Amino acid sequence: MGHSKQTPRKRTGRKGVPRDQLAPRSDQASSSHSLSQQEMERLSAKLTKVMREWMYNVMEIGELKAQLIKQKQATKNCEVMLSCMVEERNAAIAREVEAKSTHMHELTRMKAKLTKSKYTENLYMKMAATVTAQRDVVWQREDQLQLEKLELAHHLDAVNDMAMQ
């Protein structure tokens, strides 16, 4: 087979365009430029939308970081409060032990001195009631401290859960 020669159809553009450049053969070929322009506009709009979403995400990340910093500070504050409460509880226990020791010693001594009289027995009972009342007060305070400790631990867990989210 022989080589077929292509014939120029018409001039395709401004001066300086070579004569041997062929014009498009169909309307579809000539509309490819407008299709690519439409595609560019669509992609540009999509890029604008993606960039806007990205900026919103960056702003939201900044807000979440600020919230995380606040939650970390709140957690530190709770830990400090919890350690203070534990120290107070330990001091209360030490005072209770000392009070029990002191009162038991006093009760034993008083009982030995005054066992022979009714008056002595009445005083002993009053003192025992006082010691019992004081012990009950100490136990109530210890129960309150335990409840506060549990509440703080629960709050600390809630803060940690929020910080993890």
C-alpha positions in Angstrom: 0.0 0.0 0.0 1.1 3.5 -0.7 1.4 6.5 1.5 -1.7 8.7 1.5 -1.2 12.4 1.5 -3.2 14.6 4.0 -4.5 17.8 2.6 -4.8 21.0 4.6 -8.5 21.8 5.1 -8.3 25.5 6.1 -6.4 27.9 8.2 -7.0 27.2 11.9 -6.0 30.3 13.7 -4.0 33.6 13.7 -1.1 34.4 11.5 1.8 32.3 12.2 -0.1 29.0 12.4 1.4 26.6 10.0 -0.7 25.9 6.9 -0.2 22.2 7.2 -2.0 22.1 10.6 -5.4 20.5 10.0 -8.7 21.9 11.2 -11.0 19.7 13.3 -13.0 17.1 11.4 -16.2 17.3 13.4 -18.1 19.4 15.9 -17.2 17.0 18.7 -13.6 17.6 18.2 -14.0 21.4 18.2 -16.1 21.3 21.5 -13.4 19.4 23.4 -11.9 22.8 24.4 -15.2 23.9 25.9 -15.5 20.5 27.7 -12.1 20.9 29.2 -13.0 24.4 30.3 -16.2 23.1 31.9 -14.1 20.4 33.6 -11.7 23.0 34.8 -14.5 25.1 36.3 -16.0 22.0 38.0 -12.6 21.0 39.4 -12.0 24.6 40.5 -15.3 24.7 42.4 -14.6 21.3 43.9 -11.1 22.5 45.0 -12.7 25.6 46.6 -15.1 23.5 48.5 -12.4 21.1 49.7 -10.2 24.1 50.8 -13.1 25.6 52.6 -13.8 22.3 54.4 -10.1 22.0 55.2 -10.1 25.4 56.8 -13.2 24.6 58.9 -11.4 21.4 60.0 -8.3 23.4 60.9 -10.3 25.8 62.9 -12.2 23.0 64.6 -8.9 21.2 65.4 -7.7 24.5 67.0 -10.8 24.7 69.1 -10.5 21.1 70.2 -6.9 21.6 71.1 -7.9 24.6 73.3 -10.6 22.4 74.9 -8.0 19.7 75.5 -5.7 22.1 77.2 -8.5 23.3 79.5 -9.5 19.7 80.3 -5.9 18.8 81.1 -5.7 21.8 83.5 -9.0 20.7 85.0 -7.6 17.2 85.5 -4.5 18.6 87.1 -6.7 20.7 89.5 -8.7 17.6 90.3 -5.6 15.6 91.0 -4.3 18.3 93.4 -7.7 18.5 95.1 -7.7 14.7 95.4 -4.2 14.6 96.9 -5.3 17.3 99.4 -8.3 15.3 100.4 -6.3 12.2 100.9 -3.8 14.1 103.1 -6.7 15.5 105.1 -8.2 12.0 105.5 -4.8 10.6 106.6 -4.5 13.4 109.2 -8.0 12.7 110.4 -7.2 9.0 110.8 -4.0 9.9 112.8 -6.0 12.3 115.0 -8.6 9.5 115.6 -5.9 7.0 116.6 -4.4 9.5 118.9 -7.8 10.4 120.4 -8.6 6.7 120.9 -5.3 6.1 122.6 -5.7 9.2 124.8 -9.3 8.5 125.7 -8.7 4.8 126.3 -5.8 5.6 128.7 -8.0 8.2 130.5 -10.9 5.9 130.7 -8.8 3.1 132.1 -7.2 5.4 134.7 -10.5 6.9 135.8 -12.2 3.5 136.0 -9.4 2.3 138.3 -9.7 5.3 140.6 -13.5 5.6 140.8 -14.9 2.1 140.5 -16.2 2.0 144.1 -18.9 4.8 144.0 -22.1 5.3 142.1 -21.0 8.8 141.3 -17.9 7.3 139.7 -19.8 4.9 137.7 -22.1 7.6 136.4 -19.1 9.7 135.4 -17.5 6.7 133.7 -20.7 6.2 131.6 -20.8 9.9 130.6 -17.2 9.8 129.6 -17.7 6.6 127.6 -20.7 8.2 125.9 -18.5 11.2 125.1 -15.8 9.0 123.7 -18.3 7.1 121.7 -19.9 10.3 120.3 -16.4 11.6 119.4 -15.6 8.3 117.7 -18.9 8.4 115.8 -18.1 12.0 114.7 -14.7 10.9 113.5 -16.2 7.9 111.6 -18.8 10.2 110.0 -16.0 12.5 108.9 -14.1 9.6 107.5 -17.2 8.4 105.6 -17.7 11.9 104.2 -14.0 12.0 103.1 -14.5 8.6 101.5 -17.6 9.8 99.6 -15.7 13.0 98.5 -12.8 10.9 97.4 -15.2 8.7 95.3 -16.8 11.7 93.8 -13.5 13.2 92.9 -12.3 9.9 91.4 -15.6 9.7 89.4 -15.1 13.3 88.3 -11.5 12.6 87.4 -12.6 9.6 85.3 -15.2 11.7 83.5 -12.6 14.4 82.8 -10.2 11.8 81.5 -12.9 10.3 79.3 -13.7 13.7 77.9 -10.0 14.4 77.3 -9.7 11.0 75.5 -12.6 11.8 73.2 
